Amino acid sequence: MKDKLVLVAPLWYYSVCLECVFDKLGGAINRHCLCHWGLIPAMLLEKKTENFHRQLFGWLAVFGSTFCFYLATVVIRRSSLSVSIESSYFVFARFLLGFVVVSSTMAIQKQRFQPRNYHYLLGRTIANTVAVFCFYKAVALGSVAEANILNMTYPLFVAIFSWIVLKGQRDLFLVFVVFIAFIGIWLVLAPGDFSTGVGNIWGLISGISAAIAIIYLNVSRRCHDSQTILFVLFGFGAVFMICFFHEDIFLPGKKELFYLLTCSVAGVMGQYLLTYGFLFVTAVEGSIISSSRILLAALLGPFIAGDVPLEFAGWCGAVLIFGANVVLAIRKS
């Protein structure tokens, strides 16, 4: 019975001590030590499990954002069959809806707007606004496939920019994985008649500006909460669009409103998932996971967007993308 002890003292009393180390060497046991009760290994294991769950949430959130962004491009393409809506109007509607959502959330939670570094916030806003506008413009002027593949070149640019700006993420192996993922993206779509048309130029610009936006998002998280970042992004983004493209904005009818709302909801959800997901992943990790949008386009394209089914080269690209994501996950763990 004397060996059955109960933890009744404060937690600080059960701490690791040199006395326990010497007692164990001498064959005795200090029963007031955490290492005897196995609490330290348990606490470390619990902490490791919690970190893995947070990391997994980050991966899933970023992956969910890719589906929302792809769905938005499908809506834009479908809308061109029945209504006439400029790309700038889609961008404005997306930012306006996002501003309403984030403002309402902050008001309900009684959260104050607390900007600390305007350079990061404005840099993120401008880069993201340009990226979304160019991406939507590429979808409108070119094909959905070419628009997505050029927009998804941003992981390569993120790796290059991260190497220069973010010293903590200078990893040659991750750069190599980004190149492999980029090759996989190309093989998934493999457009034989890829040309430097106007739509493709818009798509390439969207990829470069999206990479800059991802870098700014990663550094902005160091001093701002997600609501503050989204408040500035949606608010100032909507202002920028109405200032430069006010002639494209009009009172929508029922059909126009349906497409605008559907595209905006998908875009806002994707933005929220991406912003919160980057709480738990690095810029390079998030970029590679986001590249799975090309895989979604390959699998769902024939059924949703009317894309051509994948050939052998496309499936090889899909394997490379999945392989890059798996290698990244193993490397991080």
C-alpha positions in Angstrom: 0.0 0.0 0.0 2.9 2.4 0.7 3.8 2.3 -3.0 0.4 3.7 -4.0 1.0 7.4 -4.1 -1.3 10.2 -5.3 -0.3 13.5 -6.9 -1.6 16.0 -4.4 1.1 18.6 -4.4 1.3 21.6 -6.8 2.7 20.9 -10.3 5.8 22.9 -9.6 6.6 20.5 -6.7 6.9 17.6 -9.2 9.9 18.9 -11.2 13.0 17.4 -12.5 15.9 17.7 -10.0 19.5 16.6 -9.7 18.6 14.8 -6.5 16.5 12.3 -8.6 19.4 11.7 -10.9 21.7 10.8 -8.1 19.0 8.8 -6.3 18.5 6.7 -9.4 22.2 6.1 -9.8 22.2 4.9 -6.2 19.2 2.6 -6.7 16.7 4.9 -5.0 13.8 6.9 -6.5 12.7 10.4 -5.8 8.9 10.0 -5.9 8.4 13.7 -6.2 10.0 14.0 -9.6 8.1 14.2 -12.9 10.6 11.9 -14.6 9.7 9.1 -12.2 6.0 9.4 -12.8 6.5 9.6 -16.6 4.9 13.0 -16.8 7.6 14.6 -18.8 7.5 12.1 -21.7 3.7 12.3 -21.6 3.8 16.1 -21.7 6.3 16.1 -24.6 4.2 13.6 -26.5 1.1 15.6 -26.0 2.8 18.7 -27.2 4.2 16.9 -30.3 0.7 15.6 -31.1 -0.8 19.0 -30.7 1.8 20.5 -33.1 1.0 17.7 -35.6 -2.7 18.4 -35.5 -2.1 22.1 -36.0 0.2 21.4 -38.9 -2.3 19.0 -40.4 -5.0 21.7 -40.1 -2.7 24.0 -42.0 -2.2 21.6 -44.8 -6.0 20.8 -45.1 -6.9 24.5 -45.0 -4.5 25.4 -47.8 -5.7 22.5 -49.8 -9.3 23.5 -49.3 -8.4 27.0 -50.6 -7.2 25.5 -53.8 -10.6 23.9 -54.5 -12.4 27.2 -53.8 -10.0 29.2 -56.1 -10.5 26.6 -58.9 -14.3 26.7 -58.4 -14.2 30.5 -58.9 -12.5 30.1 -62.3 -15.1 27.6 -63.4 -17.9 30.1 -62.4 -16.2 32.8 -64.5 -16.0 30.5 -67.5 -19.6 29.4 -67.1 -20.8 33.0 -66.8 -19.4 33.9 -70.2 -21.9 31.6 -71.8 -25.0 33.6 -70.7 -24.0 37.0 -69.3 -21.4 39.7 -69.9 -19.4 40.5 -66.7 -15.9 42.0 -66.8 -13.1 40.4 -64.7 -12.7 43.6 -62.7 -16.4 43.3 -61.5 -15.7 39.7 -60.3 -12.7 40.9 -58.3 -14.6 43.9 -56.9 -17.6 41.6 -55.8 -15.2 39.2 -54.2 -13.4 41.9 -52.2 -16.7 43.6 -51.3 -18.2 40.4 -49.9 -15.0 39.6 -48.1 -15.0 43.0 -46.5 -18.6 42.6 -45.3 -17.8 39.2 -43.8 -14.6 40.2 -42.0 -16.1 43.4 -40.7 -19.1 41.6 -39.3 -16.9 39.0 -37.7 -14.8 41.6 -36.0 -17.9 43.5 -34.8 -19.4 40.4 -33.3 -16.2 39.4 -31.6 -15.6 43.0 -30.6 -12.2 42.9 -32.1 -10.4 46.1 -32.8 -8.5 46.9 -36.0 -4.8 46.9 -34.9 -2.4 47.4 -37.8 1.3 47.5 -36.8 3.2 47.4 -40.0 1.5 49.2 -42.9 4.2 48.2 -45.3 3.4 44.5 -44.9 -0.4 45.0 -45.1 -0.4 47.3 -48.1 2.2 45.1 -49.9 0.1 42.1 -49.3 -3.1 43.9 -50.5 -1.6 45.4 -53.7 0.1 42.1 -54.7 -3.0 40.0 -54.0 -5.3 42.4 -55.8 -3.0 42.4 -58.9 -2.8 38.6 -58.8 -6.5 38.0 -58.6 -7.3 40.6 -61.3 -4.7 39.1 -63.7 -5.8 35.6 -62.9 -9.5 36.3 -63.6 -8.4 38.3 -66.8 -6.4 35.2 -68.0 -9.5 33.0 -67.5 -11.6 35.4 -69.4 -9.2 35.9 -72.4 -7.7 32.5 -72.6 -8.4 28.9 -71.5 -9.0 27.8 -67.9 -6.1 25.3 -68.3 -3.6 27.9 -69.4 -4.8 30.4 -66.8 -4.4 27.9 -64.0 -1.0 26.6 -65.1 0.5 30.1 -65.4 -1.0 31.2 -62.1 0.4 28.1 -60.5 4.0 29.0 -61.5 4.0 31.1 -58.3 5.6 28.2 -56.2 8.7 28.6 -58.3 8.8 32.4 -57.8 8.1 31.9 -54.0 11.1 29.7 -53.7 13.3 32.2 -55.5 11.9 35.2 -53.5 12.0 33.2 -50.2 15.7 32.4 -50.8 16.3 36.1 -51.1 14.0 37.5 -48.4 13.2 34.8 -45.8 16.6 33.6 -44.5 14.9 31.0 -42.3 13.6 29.2 -45.3 16.7 28.8 -47.4 16.6 25.1 -48.1 18.0 23.8 -51.4 16.0 20.6 -51.0 12.7 22.5 -50.9 13.7 24.5 -53.9 14.3 21.2 -55.7 10.9 20.0 -54.7 9.3 23.2 -56.1 10.9 22.5 -59.4 9.6 19.0 -59.4 6.1 20.2 -58.6 6.3 22.7 -61.4 7.3 20.0 -63.9 4.3 18.0 -62.6 2.0 20.9 -63.2 3.2 21.3 -66.7 2.7 17.6 -67.4 -0.8 17.5 -66.0 -2.1 20.1 -68.5 0.5 19.7 -71.2 -1.2 22.1 -73.7 0.3 21.2 -77.1 -0.6 24.6 -78.6 0.6 26.7 -75.7 1.3 30.2 -77.1 2.2 33.6 -75.8 -1.3 35.1 -76.2 -2.7 38.0 -74.3 -4.4 35.7 -71.8 -1.1 33.9 -71.2 0.7 37.1 -70.4 -2.0 38.0 -67.8 -1.6 34.5 -66.4 2.1 34.8 -66.0 1.8 38.2 -64.3 -0.7 36.7 -61.9 1.8 34.0 -61.0 4.6 36.5 -60.2 2.3 38.8 -58.2 0.8 35.8 -56.4 4.2 34.8 -55.3 4.9 38.3 -53.9 1.5 38.2 -52.1 2.3 34.8 -50.5 5.7 36.2 -49.2 3.9 39.2 -47.7 1.3 37.0 -46.1 4.0 34.9 -44.5 5.8 37.9 -43.0 2.6 39.8 -42.1 1.6 36.9 -39.9 4.5 37.7 -37.6 2.9 41.0 -36.4 -0.8 40.8 -37.4 -3.7 38.6 -36.8 -5.7 37.1 -39.7 -8.7 39.4 -39.3 -6.5 42.5 -39.6 -4.8 41.2 -42.7 -8.1 40.2 -44.4 -9.8 43.5 -43.3 -7.1 45.5 -45.1 -7.0 43.1 -48.1 -10.7 43.2 -48.8 -11.3 46.8 -47.8 -8.5 48.4 -49.7 -8.8 45.9 -52.6 -12.4 46.9 -53.2 -11.4 50.6 -53.1 -8.6 50.0 -55.6 -11.0 48.2 -58.0 -13.8 50.7 -57.9 -11.3 53.6 -58.4 -9.6 52.1 -61.4 -12.5 50.1 -63.0 -15.6 51.9 -61.9 -16.9 51.9 -65.5 -17.2 48.1 -65.4 -19.4 48.0 -62.3 -23.2 48.2 -62.7 -26.4 47.1 -61.0 -26.5 43.4 -61.7 -29.6 41.4 -62.7 -30.6 38.0 -61.4 -28.2 36.0 -63.5 -25.3 38.4 -63.1 -25.9 38.5 -59.3 -25.9 34.7 -59.2 -22.5 34.4 -60.9 -21.0 37.3 -58.9 -22.1 35.8 -55.6 -21.1 32.3 -56.4 -17.6 33.4 -57.6 -17.3 35.8 -54.6 -18.3 33.2 -52.0 -15.7 30.7 -53.4 -13.0 33.3 -53.5 -13.7 34.6 -50.0 -13.7 31.1 -48.6 -10.5 30.3 -50.4 -8.9 33.5 -49.0 -9.9 32.7 -45.4 -8.7 29.1 -45.7 -5.4 30.3 -47.2 -4.8 33.0 -44.6 -5.6 30.7 -41.6 -3.7 27.8 -43.2 -0.5 29.8 -43.4 -0.6 30.1 -39.6 0.9 26.6 -39.6 2.9 26.2 -42.8 5.8 28.1 -44.4 5.5 30.0 -47.7 7.2 27.2 -49.7 5.0 24.5 -48.1 1.8 26.4 -48.7 2.8 27.1 -52.3 3.5 23.4 -53.1 0.3 22.2 -51.4 -1.6 24.9 -53.3 -0.3 23.4 -56.6 -2.7 20.6 -56.1 -5.3 22.9 -57.7 -3.9 21.7 -61.0 -4.7 18.1 -60.0 -8.2 19.1 -59.1 -8.5 20.8 -62.5 -7.3 17.6 -64.2 -9.7 15.3 -62.3 -12.8 17.5 -62.2 -12.2 19.4 -65.4 -13.9 17.0 -67.8 -17.0 17.0 -65.6 -17.2 20.6 -64.5 -15.3 22.9 -66.9 -15.4 20.7 -70.1 -11.6 20.1 -70.1 -9.9 17.4 -72.1 -9.3 14.2 -70.0 -5.8 13.5 -68.9 -3.4 11.5 -71.1 -0.4 9.5 -69.9 1.8 12.6 -69.6 -0.9 14.2 -67.5 -1.1 11.3 -65.1 2.7 11.3 -64.8 2.5 15.0 -63.8 -0.2 14.1 -61.2 2.1 11.5 -59.6 4.9 14.1 -59.5 2.6 16.6 -57.7 1.5 14.1 -55.2 5.0 12.9 -54.7 6.2 16.5 -54.1 3.5 16.9 -51.4 4.3 13.6 -49.7 8.1 14.4 -49.7 7.3 17.8 -48.3 5.2 16.4 -45.5 7.9 13.8 -44.6 10.6 16.5 -44.7 8.6 18.8 -42.4 7.8 16.0 -39.9 
